[in-house]
């Protein structure tokens, strides 16, 4: 990608590319403009996504990697996402006694999940965070409301997000080469699908193990 400064890209040029249906060149120009803004948006957008989980993290990370390159795109996304997740954890942990969090805490399903997380700590949080399709906002919420320590949560976030964000950044940094190499696109798409299926399988196993533990506890209490 040519290293052009953001000021050289005008609305008129973008409109011309759009009207000419030169979409690949249009995307390249937008990525150059985005890169020209410096590292701040690359860090800030993943941070905001942690606070507003309806934003598409996958798109943000892949855009960062396509604009800044694999290493910088990964680094900026990782910094923003990990700092944002830990910030959310600290905010919820500090205000967990307010009415809305007390109400969430009393929910039976949430209470069971919190007990499960408290028993297992680092392991399940790390595994779930490794996968792009895991509900990070729910993990942050439940971890903060449970008895998981900040150290356990931070370690799981720092390591788990490394795996997840790097896999997305790798795909994002190679978007244009995928268009030129359909076989590579199929391989990566297959890899992402397997990643998702593997994550779901781990979730099912953890859920079955939790159910088995609950049955054992119930049997012991009845004795």
BELGI-V67525 format. One record per residue. RES is the residue in one small letter. SS is DSSP state (A for helix, B for strand, O for the rest). NEAR is the number of other ideal C-beta (glycine too) atoms within 10 Angstrom. Layout:
res={RES,RES}
ss={SS,SS}
near={NEAR,NEAR}
//
This chain:
res={x,x,x,x,x,x,x,x,x,x,x,x,x,x,x,x,x,x,x,x,x,x,x,x,x,x,x,x,x,x,x,x,x,x,x,x,x,x,x,x,x,x,x,x,x,x,x,x,x,x,x,x,x,x,x,x,x,x,x,x,x,x,x,x,x,x,x,x,x,x,x,x,x,x,x,x,x,x,x,x,x,x,x,x,x,x,x,x,x,x,x,x,x,x,x,x,x,x,x,x,x,x,x,x,x,x,x,x,x,x,x,x,x,x,x,x,x,x,x,x,x,x,x,x,x,x,x,x,x,x,x,x,x,x,x,x,x,x,x,x,x,x,x,x,x,x,x,x,x,x,x,x,x,x,x,x,x,x,x,x,x,x,x,x,x,x,x,x,x,x,x,x,x,x,x,x,x,x,x,x,x,x,x,x,x,x,x,x,x,x,x,x,x,x,x,x,x,x,x,x,x,x,x,x,x,x,x,x,x,x,x,x,x,x,x,x,x,x,x,x,x,x,x}
ss={O,O,O,O,O,A,A,A,O,O,A,A,A,A,A,A,A,A,A,O,O,O,A,A,A,A,A,A,A,A,A,A,A,A,A,A,O,O,A,A,A,A,A,A,A,A,A,A,A,A,A,O,O,O,O,O,A,A,A,A,A,A,A,A,A,A,A,A,O,A,A,A,A,A,A,A,A,A,A,A,A,A,A,A,A,A,A,A,A,A,A,A,A,A,O,O,O,O,A,A,A,A,A,A,A,A,O,A,A,A,A,A,A,A,A,A,A,A,A,A,O,A,A,A,A,A,A,A,A,O,O,O,O,O,O,A,A,A,A,A,A,A,A,A,A,O,O,O,O,A,A,A,A,A,A,A,A,A,A,A,A,A,A,A,A,A,A,A,A,A,A,A,A,O,A,A,A,A,A,A,O,A,A,A,A,A,A,A,A,A,A,A,A,A,A,A,A,A,A,A,A,A,A,A,A,A,A,A,A,A,A,A,A,A,A,A,A,A,A,A,A,A,O}
near={13,7,7,14,10,12,8,12,15,10,7,8,13,15,11,13,18,11,8,10,9,13,10,12,14,17,15,18,20,16,18,18,17,18,23,15,11,12,15,10,18,25,20,13,22,26,18,14,24,23,13,9,15,6,13,11,21,16,13,23,31,21,22,33,27,24,24,24,16,17,12,17,26,23,19,27,31,21,17,27,26,22,15,24,28,17,14,20,22,14,13,18,16,10,11,16,8,10,7,9,16,11,10,16,15,9,11,7,7,17,15,12,19,21,15,18,23,14,12,16,19,17,12,19,25,18,18,22,26,20,19,19,13,20,11,24,17,13,22,24,21,22,27,21,21,23,12,21,12,13,10,18,25,15,15,24,25,15,15,23,22,16,15,25,30,19,19,22,26,17,22,25,21,18,16,14,10,16,11,8,13,9,8,13,16,11,12,16,12,10,13,16,10,10,17,14,10,12,18,13,10,16,15,10,10,16,11,10,13,17,10,10,14,13,10,10,10,9,9,8,7,6,4}
//
